[in-house]
Amino acid sequence: MTRNTFAMLLATLALPASAQTIYKCIDANGSTLISNARVDKSCKAVVQSPETSMPAPRPKPAGSAANPTPGSFPRVQEDTQRARDTDRRRILEQEMATEQRNLEQARRDLVEIESVRNPDGSGTPPDRLQPYRDRVSQHERNITAIQKELVNLR
């Protein structure tokens, strides 16, 4: 008998929890029945599981900003912003020139190390070349990033 009760308990716990409403029903004799189905009109919902879906977000009125700027927010003068943008462009152009020089040097270093021959006549082992190739690819990625920044300037 204990095994059957234990087995029933495990089987009940193993059932997945589903979204249900629990009803409390009182019959004509005054007895209370708790059920997951409404037996008659006297049954009242005691526990209702929460909604599992979320309502759709309300549409924003046309013309409203997602995050409006408060009136007390400090403003930058147009000529000040223009000067900042000019400085930024100049700095990015300097970085671009530096990266291009570094890329040229990294390529020269790679060609130089590739031309080195071992005493047995074989070329440079690939594991010795990899750091030089990595430097070249890093400078190429830096140049690409700087070019994107320059394009995005106003």
Helices and strands as residue ranges (DSSP letters): H 2-14, E 21-26, E 32-35, E 44-48, H 78-115, H 126-152
